[in-house]
Amino acid sequence: MDGVRFKLRNKNHFFQNVKGCGILSGFSLRFTRRAYDGGRADIVEEGGIVEGKVYEVNSACLDYLYQREGVSAGFYRPTFVDINLNGKIVEDVLTFTVVNKEAETAPPSEYLEENLRGGTGCVSEAYLTSLRERMKSTFGIGL
């Protein structure tokens, strides 16, 4: 979701068509993929909601997303979910979920900051506040 990250990787041209804030019900945001420096984001079917920025993308962007998410390496897999977008249900929206979920691990502060920055102005302030509070209470990360 982070425009700064997209610009640093010269991929911002793929992410110009923002459709709005998508709300995924029945899932929670967790950090279940362990990387060398901490957890990475995942959606876990355990109730709750996940909010995120929704983009309309082209096929070249899909190739980039599959590579970035590590699909061929088996880190994430594509999945299709139904979301509420601007008050309407949109079916079969592409997202990615961790293949081999592990116990939740604290994300690196920089990674979490990218996610918060990317969501600012799109996802609800209540969702961002809840995420910040959970990071502080669960992992001792204050942002």
N, C-alpha and C positions, 0 to 999 in steps of 0.2 A: 504493500500500500504506500510505500514511502517514495515520494517524488525525488528526494535528494539521492536516494540509493539508485533509482532508475537513471538519473542524470549522470552519476559517477560511472555507471556501466554503459553509458551511451545507448540506453534502451528506452528513454522517456518518450520517444515517438510512438511506441506501442501502447502507451497508457494515457492517451489524451481524451478518450471518450468515456468519461465517468458517468455511469447511469444513476448512481446514488448509493445509499446505505442499504445493504442487504441484511436481513435478520433471519438467522437460521435457528429455528426452534428445535428443542429436544437434544441439543448438543452443548458442550462446554468447551472452552478454550483451555487446553492443557499443553504442557511442554514435555512430550513423551518421546521425542527423538533425541538421543544423546549425541552431541557433536564433541569435538575435542575441547571446546571451551564452555560447554553447557547445553541446556535444553533448547529444542526448537519447537515451534508452534505446531499444534495438531488440533483437530476437532474430534471430540470423543462423545459418543452417543450415551450420555448419562444424564440427560435432562438439562435444563437451563437454556440459555440463548448465547449465540455468538453473533456479533455485529462485524461487518466488514465493508470495505469499499468494493463496489461492483463496477467492472469495466466491460465494455464491448471490445473484443479483440479480433484480429485477423489470424489467418493460418500461420503466418510467419511468427507472430507472437506466441502462438501455441507451441511451435517448435522450441522457442526460447524458454517458455515456462516448463515444458517437459524436461529440458536439460537442466534448468536452474533448480527444479525440485528434486532432481536425482531419480527420476522414474526408472531409467535403464539400470541404475545402480541398485534399485530396490529399496530406496529410502522412503519414497512416497509413491502413492498410486493415485491416478485420477479417479474421481468419483463425481456423481451427479446428484445434486440435492435440490429440493424445492425451498425457495426463500420468499420472504415478504420484501418486496422492493417498492418503496414509495406507496405503500398501502395496497399493493396488488400481489397476488401469489404468482411467482414466476417459476415454472417447472424446469427441471433438468439443467441447472446452472453448474458449470464445471468448477470444481475445487480439488484440492489434494489432501490426502490423509496419510498419516504415517503407517507403514506396512507392519513393522515389528515394534509395537508400542512397548515402552519400558516404563518403569516407575518415573513419575514426574521429577524433572530435574530443573533447578534454577536456570533461567536463561541468562546469558551474559547481559550486563547492563546496556551495552551498546546496541545489541539486538532488540532488546525490549524498547529502548528509546526510539529506534527506527520504526517499530510497530506503532508506538503511541503517536509519534510525529505523523506517520502516514494516515492514521485514523482521525487525527484532529481536523475538525471542520467538516467531517463526514459522518462518523459514528457519533452516537449520543455522548454528551458529557458524563451522564450517569454511568454509561458503560466504561468509559475511560477511567473514571474515578474508582469504580468497582475493581477494575483490573489493577490499578495502582495500589489500592488497599490490599488486595489479595497477594500481590508481589511482596508487599511489606510484611504482612502477617505470616505468610507461608515461607518466604525465603529471606526476609530481612533486607530486601532491595527497596530503597526509597528513591522515587523519581518525582 
